[in-house]
Amino acid sequence: MTLPHDALARLIRPRTIAVFGGKEARRVIEQCDRMGYSGAIWPVHPKLDEIAGRPCYRSVADLPGAPDASFIGVNRELTIDIVKSLAARGAGGAVCYASGFLEAAAELPDGPALQARLIEAATGMAVLGPNCYGFINMLDGALLWPDQHGMTRVERGVAILTQSSNIALNLTMQRRGLPLAYLMTAGNQAQTGLCDLAIAALEDPRVTTVGLHVEGFDSIASLERLATRSRELKKPVIMLKVGRSEAAQAATVSHTASLAGNDAVSSALLARLGIGRVDTLPEMLETLKLLHAHGALSGRAVSSMSCSGGEASLVADAGVRRRVEFRPLKDEQRPPLRAALGPMVALANPLDYHTFVWGDRNKQAAAFGAMMQGGYDLNLLVLDFPRADRCNGADWDTTTDAVMDAARATGAVAGIVASMAENMPEEVAERLMAQGIVPFSGIDEALAAAEIAADIGEAWAKPAPAPLLTTPPSSGDTELLTEAEAKAELAAAGLPVPQGITADSPDAAARAAEKLGFPVVLKGLGVAHKTEAGAVILNLADAGAVRQAAGRMAGVATGFLVERMVARPVAELIIGALRDPVAGPVLTIGAGGILVELLEDSALLTLPTDSETIRAALAGLKISRLLAGYRGGRRGDMEALVAAIAAAAGYVAANAADLDELDINPLMVLPEGQGVFAADALIRRRKTP
């Protein structure tokens, strides 16, 4: 169910709060009081007269009004009754703390039915959970949260959302200088999913960016709405999507009853939508810092400065793993750098500026400013701070002041990177963030943040993607087309196939070969794995050879396909299609022929797609070097290849309801100007009435 965002806004920014239960309800009140919540709080309890100094009401009907937000900390059966009463009263929404619903179906057979009853009882009122802690709103001091936390009040900041209440609790304890405005959990997402909650957070003008920890997508339509709103508001969204391993996928199902989907498809889907994907919680926090301070980046050019060659090497090596560019210095940067640093410093990027200017704020600011005037999208200074309990950090403070001076003078995007997280003190991080200097904890995390912020900027620079193709599959049994039938369908869709003739006997195959002209290839029809079964024979030069070959494979084949041999290709590719349970039909392209398993070189395309996206995907493949004319070799016909992949994508889109599987392998790419040909094809589809 998709709720209006003003309904969710009422829930997450409440002026009145009702709490139901004992111990958990008391904690909610205590947390709100500690954080200075100024609205009314109404405890509801059948027996107690007061909770945390506030008089108790006996029922929803006795409340002085319809609460904007309610925390329900009672058993699962009573939760449903309270939700129904709140909905009837016109309440804004509720957090359902209890577990034992769909996520516990293996242990509690009635769990799925109870969750269905809960949704029915809400009748359109917003419900978070069940099986969730709730949320923390540090902009208004409203905490529907029954536990401790490590957050403080802020005037603006980021929102983080997760299905896992324990991970949410852990995130509140971060000491990285990241201003947390909202921390929200969604549990089972029985009615309200993380994406709709994220949109509600984005709509708050005090929120700068959003990060999600996702175990399973709640709704593709909601994800697309989130991406669209993110682009419109220019507020980036990033996501930590678990499920790379089989164990993680199994844990997702048992934890939140969600569908993890194919991980590679998830990456392709998020890239399509302009949502940045992070791999770890530290990456999420560091990326959020950059996006909070400066938003998406317009490019991938990074500068790095440090007073150690060892640190410069660490940065350079870390950059190899990321799509960032340590662009060389511009000529106009060299004179001011030389003037500030002296003759003994090798000028480069990354730059080891030595210690000649250490402790001299003016000279450091001049050097840092010269580096920042190079037009880089992000300027980094590696600086690990000393222990405050054992060391004097005065010179480090001088260096941070110099970075601030340089950033103010140039208007450049700047960050200070501690190579180890423990060497970026929280108070320093907060001071830097207040001045717009990103306090990164970890070199790898800093470069990951730069890469992801650039990914988002690159996506936003392009037109918004078309709605995802999510045609549901039709019902009915499946059928496997013969290779000849599959090629006929693909040819009709615009994909080139070799000239061929089917035959029902060895003699007919020989006559077909004579008609086509030699050399030919002979294939047995009705055989799924032709090579292993001996049902494909190449370079047959005369009718007799064709007749003999057909005779040998007659025992395994139901018929024959005779085709003209295709000239030696520059490269062989594979085009495949599968139906992802989350994203629907997707296309795979990659190195084909015998290289499929050897290279594991492939890219996924969500549908619909376009020529620009196809070209970008091809450019990212290892086999692209062959296509470009490796070591002086022939260049492949890229125009024909892109057109063929587009034709295959069009076929999949047009037949999305009935198509279960498409496999074109190999797609033979001939030299430039000579085209491409689908040498083999498999189609499995639902039978049409």
C-alpha positions in Angstrom: 0.0 0.0 0.0 1.2 3.5 -0.9 0.3 6.1 1.7 0.2 9.9 1.0 3.5 11.4 2.2 1.6 14.0 4.3 0.2 11.0 6.2 3.8 9.7 6.9 4.9 13.3 7.7 2.3 13.4 10.4 3.7 10.2 11.9 7.4 11.0 11.8 7.0 14.7 12.8 4.3 14.3 15.5 2.8 17.0 17.7 1.1 14.5 19.9 2.3 11.0 20.9 0.4 8.1 22.5 2.2 5.1 24.1 0.8 1.7 24.8 2.4 -0.8 27.1 4.6 -0.9 30.2 8.4 -1.0 30.2 8.8 0.0 26.5 6.2 2.7 26.8 8.0 4.2 29.7 11.3 4.2 27.8 9.7 6.1 24.9 8.5 8.8 27.2 11.9 9.0 28.9 13.7 9.3 25.6 11.3 12.1 24.4 11.8 14.0 27.7 15.6 13.7 27.5 15.6 15.1 24.0 13.3 18.0 24.8 10.2 17.0 22.9 7.7 19.8 23.2 4.5 18.0 22.2 1.9 16.2 24.3 2.5 12.6 25.3 -0.4 10.4 26.3 0.3 7.0 28.1 -2.5 4.4 27.7 -2.6 1.5 30.2 -5.5 -0.5 31.6 -4.3 -0.6 35.2 -1.5 2.0 35.9 -2.5 5.5 36.9 0.7 7.2 35.7 3.8 6.5 33.6 6.9 8.7 33.9 4.8 11.4 35.7 2.0 11.5 33.1 -1.5 10.3 33.9 -2.6 7.2 32.0 -5.7 6.8 29.9 -7.6 3.5 29.9 -8.2 3.2 26.1 -7.9 4.9 22.8 -11.4 6.2 23.2 -10.4 8.1 26.4 -7.6 10.0 24.7 -8.1 13.8 24.4 -7.6 13.6 20.7 -6.4 11.5 17.8 -2.6 11.1 18.3 -0.3 11.9 15.4 2.0 9.0 16.4 1.6 6.0 18.6 4.1 3.5 20.0 2.4 0.1 20.6 4.6 -2.1 22.9 2.2 -4.9 23.7 1.7 -8.5 22.5 0.9 -9.3 18.9 -2.9 -10.0 19.4 -3.5 -6.8 21.4 -1.4 -4.9 18.9 -4.0 -5.6 16.2 -6.9 -4.4 18.4 -5.1 -1.2 19.3 -4.3 -0.5 15.6 -7.9 -0.9 14.7 -9.0 1.5 17.5 -6.4 4.1 16.5 -7.4 3.9 12.8 -11.1 4.4 13.8 -10.1 7.4 15.9 -8.3 9.1 13.0 -4.8 8.7 14.4 -1.8 9.5 12.2 0.1 6.3 12.5 1.6 3.7 14.7 4.9 1.8 15.4 4.2 -1.9 16.0 7.0 -3.2 18.3 5.8 -6.8 18.7 7.2 -9.7 16.7 5.7 -13.0 15.8 4.2 -12.1 12.4 5.3 -13.0 8.9 9.0 -13.1 9.8 8.3 -16.0 12.2 6.2 -18.1 9.9 8.5 -21.1 10.2 8.1 -21.1 14.0 4.5 -19.6 14.3 2.2 -20.9 11.6 -0.4 -18.2 12.3 2.2 -15.4 11.8 1.3 -14.6 8.1 -2.4 -14.5 9.0 -1.8 -12.2 11.9 0.2 -9.8 9.7 -2.7 -9.8 7.2 -5.1 -8.9 10.0 -2.8 -6.1 11.1 -2.8 -4.5 7.7 -6.6 -4.9 7.5 -7.0 -3.3 10.9 -5.0 -0.2 9.9 -7.5 0.6 7.1 -5.1 3.1 5.6 -3.5 4.5 8.7 0.3 4.4 8.6 1.9 1.5 10.3 5.6 0.8 10.8 6.6 -2.8 11.4 5.6 -5.0 13.0 8.9 -6.4 14.5 10.5 -3.0 14.7 11.9 -0.5 17.2 10.3 2.6 15.6 12.1 5.9 14.8 14.2 8.7 16.2 13.5 12.3 15.0 16.4 14.5 16.3 15.1 17.6 14.5 12.1 17.8 16.8 13.1 15.5 19.7 10.4 13.0 18.9 11.5 9.5 19.7 9.2 6.5 19.3 12.1 4.4 20.4 12.1 2.0 23.4 15.9 1.8 24.0 19.1 3.8 24.5 20.7 5.6 21.6 23.8 7.8 21.0 22.2 10.7 19.0 22.0 14.4 19.8 19.6 17.1 18.7 20.5 18.7 15.3 19.1 21.5 13.2 19.7 19.7 9.8 21.2 16.4 8.9 20.9 13.1 7.2 18.2 10.4 7.5 19.2 6.7 7.8 16.6 3.9 7.4 17.0 0.2 8.0 14.9 -2.9 8.4 17.1 -4.0 11.3 16.5 -2.4 14.7 19.8 -3.7 16.1 21.8 -2.1 13.2 19.8 1.1 13.7 20.8 1.1 17.4 24.5 0.5 16.4 24.3 3.4 13.9 23.2 5.8 16.6 26.5 5.2 18.4 28.6 6.5 15.5 31.3 9.0 16.5 32.2 10.2 13.0 30.8 13.7 13.1 27.8 12.8 10.9 24.7 14.8 11.9 21.8 12.3 12.2 18.4 14.0 11.7 16.3 10.8 11.4 17.0 7.1 12.3 14.1 4.9 11.2 13.3 1.2 11.2 10.6 -0.6 9.2 10.8 -4.2 10.4 8.6 -6.4 8.2 7.4 -3.5 6.1 3.9 -5.0 6.3 2.3 -1.9 5.1 4.8 1.0 4.9 8.1 0.3 3.3 11.5 1.9 3.6 11.3 3.7 0.3 8.0 5.5 1.2 9.5 6.4 4.6 12.6 7.7 2.8 10.5 9.9 0.6 8.8 11.4 3.6 12.2 12.1 5.1 13.4 13.7 1.9 10.5 16.1 1.9 11.7 17.6 5.2 13.7 20.7 4.2 16.0 20.0 7.1 17.1 16.7 5.6 20.1 16.8 3.2 20.5 13.2 2.1 19.2 9.7 2.8 20.9 6.3 3.4 19.1 3.0 3.5 20.3 -0.4 4.8 18.1 -2.8 2.8 17.7 -6.5 3.2 14.9 -6.8 0.6 13.2 -4.4 -1.7 9.7 -3.6 -0.5 8.4 -2.4 -3.9 10.0 -1.5 -7.2 7.4 1.1 -7.8 8.3 2.7 -4.5 12.0 2.5 -5.3 11.4 4.3 -8.6 9.4 7.0 -6.8 12.2 7.5 -4.3 14.8 7.9 -7.1 12.6 10.3 -8.9 12.0 12.5 -5.9 15.7 12.3 -5.0 16.6 13.7 -8.5 13.9 16.4 -8.3 15.0 17.6 -4.9 18.7 17.2 -5.6 19.0 15.2 -2.4 21.1 12.1 -3.0 20.1 8.6 -1.8 22.5 5.8 -1.2 21.8 2.2 -0.3 23.6 -0.7 1.5 21.9 -3.7 -0.1 22.7 -7.0 1.5 22.4 -10.4 -0.2 25.7 -10.9 -2.1 26.1 -14.3 -0.4 23.7 -17.2 -0.3 23.9 -17.0 3.5 22.9 -13.4 3.5 20.0 -14.1 1.2 18.8 -16.9 3.5 19.2 -14.7 6.5 17.1 -12.0 4.8 14.2 -14.3 4.3 14.3 -15.6 7.8 14.7 -12.1 9.3 12.2 -9.9 7.5 10.3 -12.2 5.1 11.7 -10.1 2.2 12.9 -11.2 -1.2 16.6 -10.3 -1.7 16.7 -10.9 -5.5 19.8 -11.4 -7.6 22.6 -9.2 -6.3 24.0 -8.3 -9.7 20.5 -7.2 -10.8 20.2 -5.1 -7.6 23.4 -3.2 -8.6 22.2 -2.7 -12.1 18.8 -1.5 -10.9 20.3 1.0 -8.4 22.7 2.3 -11.0 19.8 2.8 -13.5 17.9 4.8 -10.9 20.8 7.0 -9.8 20.9 5.5 -6.2 24.4 5.0 -5.0 25.3 1.6 -3.7 27.7 1.2 -0.7 29.2 -2.1 0.5 29.6 -1.5 4.2 28.2 0.5 7.1 31.4 2.6 7.4 31.2 3.3 3.6 27.6 4.4 4.1 28.5 6.8 7.0 31.5 8.3 5.1 29.5 8.8 1.9 26.6 10.4 3.8 29.1 12.9 5.2 30.3 13.9 1.8 26.7 14.1 0.4 25.5 16.1 3.4 28.2 18.7 3.1 28.4 19.0 -0.7 25.9 16.8 -2.5 26.6 14.8 -5.6 29.9 15.4 -7.4 30.0 16.5 -11.0 33.1 14.5 -11.8 35.7 11.9 -10.6 38.8 14.0 -10.4 40.4 13.8 -6.9 43.5 15.5 -5.5 45.4 14.1 -2.5 47.9 15.8 -0.2 49.9 14.3 2.7 53.2 14.9 4.4 54.3 11.3 3.9 55.2 9.4 0.8 53.8 6.3 2.5 50.4 7.9 2.8 50.5 9.1 -0.8 51.2 5.5 -1.9 48.3 4.2 0.2 46.0 6.7 -1.5 47.2 5.9 -5.0 46.8 2.2 -4.5 43.4 2.6 -3.0 42.4 4.6 -6.1 43.1 1.6 -8.3 40.1 -0.1 -6.8 37.8 2.8 -7.4 36.5 4.7 -10.4 38.2 8.0 -9.5 41.0 9.9 -11.3 44.1 11.4 -9.8 44.5 13.8 -12.6 48.0 15.3 -13.1 48.7 18.8 -11.9 48.0 21.7 -14.3 50.9 23.8 -15.4 49.5 26.8 -13.6 49.5 25.0 -10.3 53.2 24.3 -10.2 54.6 27.8 -9.6 52.5 28.5 -6.5 53.1 25.0 -5.2 56.9 25.3 -5.7 56.9 28.7 -4.0 55.0 27.4 -1.0 56.8 24.0 -0.6 60.3 24.7 -1.8 62.7 23.0 -4.3 62.9 19.6 -2.6 59.3 18.5 -3.0 58.3 16.4 -6.1 55.2 18.0 -7.4 52.6 15.3 -8.3 49.1 14.1 -7.5 48.9 12.4 -5.0 51.3 15.0 -3.5 53.7 14.3 -0.7 54.3 17.8 0.6 56.9 16.6 3.2 57.2 18.5 6.5 58.9 21.7 5.4 55.8 23.7 6.0 54.5 21.7 9.0 53.2 24.1 11.7 53.2 27.1 9.3 49.5 28.0 8.7 50.2 30.5 6.0 52.5 28.4 3.9 50.3 25.3 4.3 47.2 27.3 3.3 49.1 28.6 0.2 50.1 25.1 -0.8 46.7 23.6 -0.1 45.0 26.4 -2.0 47.3 25.9 -5.0 46.3 22.2 -5.0 42.6 23.1 -4.7 42.8 25.5 -7.6 43.3 22.6 -10.0 39.6 22.1 -10.7 39.4 18.8 -8.9 35.9 17.6 -7.8 37.2 16.6 -4.4 40.4 17.6 -2.6 41.7 15.4 0.2 44.4 15.9 2.8 45.5 12.8 4.7 45.9 13.7 8.4 45.8 11.2 11.3 45.3 13.1 14.6 47.3 12.2 17.7 45.8 10.9 21.0 44.5 13.8 23.0 45.4 12.0 26.3 49.1 11.5 25.5 50.1 14.0 22.8 50.0 17.7 21.9 47.8 18.3 18.8 48.6 22.0 18.3 50.3 21.5 14.9 47.4 19.3 13.7 45.0 22.1 14.6 47.2 24.5 12.6 46.9 22.1 9.6 43.1 21.9 9.8 42.9 25.7 10.0 45.0 25.9 6.9 42.7 23.5 5.1 39.7 25.6 6.1 41.5 28.8 4.9 42.3 27.2 1.5 38.8 25.9 1.0 37.2 29.2 1.9 39.6 31.1 -0.5 39.1 28.7 -3.4 35.5 27.5 -2.9 36.7 24.0 -3.5 35.2 20.8 -2.0 37.7 19.6 0.6 38.0 16.7 3.1 40.5 15.6 5.7 41.2 11.9 5.8 42.4 9.9 8.8 43.9 6.7 7.5 42.5 4.9 10.5 39.0 5.7 11.9 40.2 5.9 15.5 42.6 8.7 14.5 39.7 11.1 13.6 38.4 12.4 17.0 34.7 13.1 17.2 35.2 16.7 18.3 37.5 17.3 15.4 35.1 15.7 13.0 32.2 17.9 14.3 34.3 21.0 14.0 35.3 20.2 10.4 31.7 19.4 9.4 30.5 22.7 10.8 33.0 24.4 8.4 32.0 22.3 5.3 35.2 20.2 5.4 34.4 16.5 5.2 36.1 14.5 8.0 36.7 11.1 6.5 37.6 8.1 8.5 39.5 5.7 6.3 41.2 6.2 2.9 39.2 3.4 1.2 36.0 4.8 2.6 36.9 8.3 1.4 37.5 7.2 -2.1 34.4 5.0 -2.1 32.4 8.1 -1.1 34.0 10.1 -4.0 33.2 7.3 -6.5 29.6 7.0 -5.3 29.0 10.8 -5.2 30.3 11.0 -8.7 28.1 8.0 -9.8 25.0 9.9 -8.6 26.1 13.1 -10.3 26.7 11.3 -13.5 23.3 9.7 -13.3 21.6 13.0 -12.6 23.3 14.6 -15.6 21.5 12.2 -17.9 17.7 12.2 -18.7 15.6 10.3 -16.1 15.3 6.6 -17.0 12.1 5.2 -18.4 9.9 3.2 -16.0 11.2 -0.2 -15.4 9.7 -3.1 -17.3 7.9 -5.2 -14.7 5.5 -7.2 -16.8 4.3 -10.1 -14.6 4.8 -13.6 -16.1 1.9 -15.4 -17.7 0.6 -18.7 -16.4 0.9 -22.0 -18.2 3.5 -24.6 -19.0 6.8 -23.8 -20.7 8.1 -24.9 -24.1 11.6 -25.0 -25.5 11.8 -23.8 -29.1 14.1 -25.5 -31.5 17.2 -23.5 -32.6 15.6 -22.9 -36.0 12.4 -21.6 -34.4 14.3 -19.4 -32.0 16.4 -17.9 -34.7 13.3 -17.2 -36.8 11.8 -15.3 -34.0 15.0 -13.3 -33.4 15.4 -12.6 -37.0 11.9 -11.2 -37.1 12.9 -8.9 -34.2 15.8 -7.6 -36.2 18.7 -9.7 -34.9 20.9 -11.1 -37.7 21.2 -14.9 -38.0 23.1 -17.0 -40.5 21.3 -18.2 -43.6 19.9 -21.6 -42.8 17.6 -24.4 -43.9 16.0 -27.1 -41.8 15.9 -30.7 -42.9 14.3 -33.9 -41.6 16.8 -36.5 -43.0 20.5 -36.8 -43.9 19.7 -36.7 -47.6 17.6 -33.5 -47.1 20.4 -32.0 -45.1 22.8 -32.7 -47.9 20.5 -31.0 -50.5 20.1 -28.0 -48.2 23.9 -27.6 -47.9 24.2 -27.7 -51.7 21.6 -25.0 -52.0 23.3 -22.8 -49.4 26.8 -23.3 -50.7 29.8 -24.6 -48.8 31.3 -24.6 -46.2 28.4 -25.2 -43.9 27.7 -26.1 -40.2 25.3 -28.9 -39.4 23.4 -28.9 -36.1 21.0 -31.4 -34.6 17.6 -30.0 -33.5 16.0 -30.9 -30.2 19.4 -31.1 -28.4 20.0 -28.6 -25.6 23.8 -28.9 -25.3 24.8 -29.6 -28.8 28.6 -29.6 -28.4 28.6 -32.1 -25.5 26.2 -34.4 -27.5 28.2 -34.2 -30.7 25.3 -32.5 -32.4 27.2 -29.6 -34.0 29.8 -30.1 -36.7 31.6 -27.2 -38.4 33.2 -26.6 -41.8 31.6 -29.4 -43.8 32.9 -28.9 -47.3 30.6 -31.2 -49.5 27.3 -33.0 -49.6 28.8 -36.3 -48.7 30.3 -35.0 -45.5 27.0 -33.4 -44.6 25.1 -36.7 -45.2 27.6 -38.7 -43.1 27.6 -36.2 -40.2 23.8 -36.1 -40.2 23.7 -39.9 -40.1 25.9 -40.0 -37.1 23.8 -37.6 -35.1 20.4 -39.0 -36.2 20.1 -40.9 -32.9 20.1 -37.8 -30.7 18.5 -35.2 -33.0 14.8 -34.8 -34.0 15.9 -32.9 -37.2 18.7 -30.9 -38.6 19.6 -27.2 -39.2 22.1 -26.5 -42.0 23.7 -23.0 -42.0 26.3 -21.2 -44.0 29.5 -20.9 -42.0 30.2 -17.5 -40.5 33.6 -16.0 -41.1 36.1 -15.9 -38.3 34.9 -13.3 -35.8 36.8 -10.7 -33.9 35.1 -11.8 -30.7 32.2 -13.9 -29.5 29.7 -12.6 -27.0 26.7 -13.9 -25.2 23.3 -12.3 -24.8 21.0 -13.8 -22.2 17.8 -12.8 -20.5 16.4 -13.9 -17.2 13.4 -12.9 -15.1 14.5 -11.5 -11.7 11.9 -11.9 -9.0 12.3 -8.2 -8.1 13.3 -6.3 -11.2 11.5 -8.4 -13.8 13.2 -9.2 -17.1 16.9 -8.3 -17.4 19.5 -8.7 -20.1 23.0 -10.1 -19.7 25.8 -9.4 -22.1 29.3 -10.6 -21.9 32.2 -12.7 -23.3 30.6 -15.6 -25.0 31.6 -19.0 -26.6 34.0 -21.0 -24.5 35.0 -17.8 -22.5 31.7 -17.6 -20.6 32.9 -19.6 -17.6 36.6 -18.8 -18.0 36.4 -15.0 -17.9 33.1 -14.5 -16.0 33.0 -11.2 -17.9 29.4 -9.9 -18.1 27.2 -6.9 -17.5 23.5 -6.7 -16.6 21.0 -4.3 -18.3 17.7 -3.6 -16.8 14.9 -3.0 -19.3 14.0 -1.0 -21.2 17.4 0.1 -22.3 19.0 2.3 -24.9 22.0 2.4 -27.2 24.0 4.7 -24.9 23.6 2.4 -22.0 24.5 -0.6 -24.1 27.7 1.1 -25.3 28.6 1.9 -21.7 28.0 -1.7 -20.6 30.2 -3.0 -23.5 32.9 -0.6 -22.6 33.1 -2.0 -19.1 33.7 -5.6 -20.3 37.2 -7.2 -20.5 36.4 -8.4 -24.0 36.0 -4.7 -25.1 39.7 -4.7 -25.7 39.3 -7.4 -28.3 36.4 -5.5 -29.9 38.6 -2.3 -30.1 41.3 -4.1 -32.0 43.6 -5.7 -29.4 47.4 -5.4 -30.3 46.7 -4.2 -33.8 44.0 -6.7 -34.5 40.8 -6.1 -36.4 38.2 -3.9 -34.8 34.7 -5.4 -34.2 31.6 -4.0 -35.8 30.4 -2.0 -32.8 27.5 -0.4 -34.6 26.1 -3.8 -35.6 26.8 -5.2 -32.1 24.9 -2.4 -30.3 22.0 -2.7 -32.8 21.9 -6.5 -32.2 21.8 -6.1 -28.4 19.1 -3.5 -28.8 17.1 -5.8 -31.0 17.4 -8.6 -28.4 16.3 -6.2 -25.6 13.3 -5.2 -27.8 12.4 -8.9 -28.2 12.6 -9.5 -24.5 10.4 -6.4 -23.8 7.8 -7.4 -26.4 7.6 -10.9 -25.1 8.1 -10.2 -21.4 5.0 -11.9 -20.2 5.7 -15.2 -21.9 9.6 -15.4 -22.1 11.3 -17.4 -19.4 14.8 -17.7 -20.8 16.8 -16.4 -23.8 20.3 -17.5 -24.6 22.2 -16.3 -27.6 25.7 -17.8 -27.5 27.8 -17.1 -29.4 26.9 -13.8 -31.0 29.7 -13.6 -33.5 31.1 -10.1 -34.0 32.8 -9.7 -37.4 35.2 -7.0 -38.4 34.1 -3.5 -38.8 31.4 -3.1 -41.5 30.7 -6.9 -41.7 28.0 -7.2 -39.1 27.2 -9.7 -36.4 25.4 -13.1 -36.4 23.7 -15.1 -33.7 25.3 -18.5 -34.3 23.2 -20.3 -31.7 20.0 -19.4 -29.8 17.8 -20.9 -27.1 14.3 -19.6 -26.2 12.2 -21.0 -23.4 8.7 -19.5 -23.1 5.2 -20.1 -21.9 3.0 -21.9 -24.3 0.6 -19.7 -26.1 -3.1 -20.9 -26.2 
